Amino acid sequence: MKSSWTEIMSSALLGTDKKPLNIHVLPEDIRSELLALGQDSAEGTLLKAAAIHHFYNRSGTLPDKLENSGYRQITESKSFIDTPTINVFLRITETGYFEKEYLLRLWLDKVIGQNKIAAPNIILPIINLGIGLSKHTRKKIMAILGERAKAILPLKPDFKAKELQSNITDQWKEGNPEERRTFISELRIKDVDQSLSLIQSDWPMETIVFKRTIIEILSEETQPSEFSFLTQLYENEFTAKPKEKKTEIECRSLLAKVLLKDINSNLFRSTVAELQKYIGQEKKSGIMGLLMGGKDKVIHLPTVVDTFFNAENIVNIYGIDPKNPDPAMYKTDVIYWFSALLAIMPFDILTSLLEKSKKETFEYLLNNNEFKAKIEGKDVSVLLNALSENVKNYCDQELLQMILQFDSHERKYLLLPYIDTKVFEEYVIKEKLFLEAQVITHHPANYEDWSPYFSVKMVEATYKSLVVEKKHYYDKINQLMAKHLHISTLSRLEEMFQSAASDHFKEYWIKNVYQPVKTSIEIKTSISNL
């Protein structure tokens, strides 16, 4: 029987043109059946023989026994949320598109904190609501789904539960670069040691581009264990060498920024020692100088390259591009290199070397003629860009405030993402920027309320613009208020609702400000009371 089936398979694999089926090796019963079916082509005979052989081989045998272990009984280890919590969720589903996810995450955090799971009657609504939301929100939804709820997730592929359930090995070993970047960033927040262990285990096999990505991640709020790893990279793998790739130099630049943030690093100490050589003294200027005498410490940069300020040093030590990008702005290469260094080193290095306050150092750098250029007939500080970059690297709030007071309107927008909540709100109130959407968008509050005072000021500004002055503004402001207004703002909101006679602008304010804000505040209050 085995040889007959082998004959059929050989003919099928080689083709009947090369190896026609030899029916004489088939069992007598199969040959008789083929003869009874009549003449056919070589291919037809082969197909008929295979079909007859299958049934011939199965004849007289018992059917396969069905093995069925039955359905696994699903039990829940956590209790379901109560009716008031369900009612808050149902109300969230009726809110506007822009505030819905924000309110849902507040509600999810509350349920997770209570260690409860979604009740059966809202399992489908909450899964459906999660479709299209951020991965972070869907993870929170997964955290409140019981075993029964998770059993139906395969029927909801658009929820993308699989990417939330993958184990560490799957996500890190098999993900694409963006998935791996996101994964290691999130893991680092929860467990810095585990994230570093994964990074180190695969480091030799990583591409240079992905290594740069990892260094960028680790350069944000570097932890002690990570600092040791990055120091080794700077001193070994990314030390300067002939014929380097551009990405390798970029990696060294990122590593240098990290090392300069640590006063105990060799790079920090050597940088301070080198800059110390350019600190000199000159008589104090102005009335106070005449009255009190004494000398000021100042910076005397060389006009030509020297043993420290030279192209080789700048790229080999700090990974800075040595080419002067704007000779009109930076009249010498040394001034450009000093500016690039100022952007990545702690500002306190200069305040210490010059023995000045931060404000005095800032004013000295901006007002010193050595650090000015004539652009379109105007004196421009060549170090302002570097100081702005320094704020981005160190989030120095005092320095940031000084730049906000001094700098152009356009640059302020670039620095707002680095400002803390208190300084941001004080700045907006002082400059009366309540209706500047591109400013308010950068409020540091993420999933938090604005301060009570700032919230009231925002509501009053929108009311004044729409109802009193009859002027529209960008709707993004209303969307942000629906998310972030402090719950104590409701009383002031009600006062304004009662105060003015109805017209088109008042109705617009009610529909787009009052109603969504009131609903959002009521929901946030209900969540806090659960």
Secondary structure, 3 states (H helix, E strand, C coil): CHHHHHHHHHHHHHCCCCCCCCHHHCCHHHHHHHHHHCCCCHHHHHHHHHHHHHHHHHCCCCCCCCCCCCCCCCCCCCCECCHHHHHHHHHHCCCCHHHHHHHHHHHHHHHHHCCCECCHHHHHHHHHHHCCCCHHHHHHHHHCCCHHHHHCHHHCHHHCCHHHHCCHHHHHHHCCHHHHHHHHHHHHHHCHHHHHHHHHHHHHHCCHHHHHHHHHHHCCCCCHHHHHHHHHHHHHHCCCCCCCCHHHHHHHHHHHHHHHCCCCCHHHHHHHHHHHCCEEEEECCHHHHHHHCCEEEEECCCCCCCCCCCHHHHHHHHCCCCCCCCCCCCCCHHHHHHHHHHHHCCCHHHHHHHCCCHHHHHHHHHHCHHHEEEECCEEEECCHHHHHHHHHHHCCHHHHHHHHHHCCHHHHHHHHHHCCHHHHHHHHHHHCCCCCHHHHCCCCCCCCCCCHHHHHHHHHHHHHHHHHCCCCCCCHHHHHHHHHCCHHHHHHHHHHHHHCCCCHHHHHHHHHHHHHHHHHHHHHHHHHHC
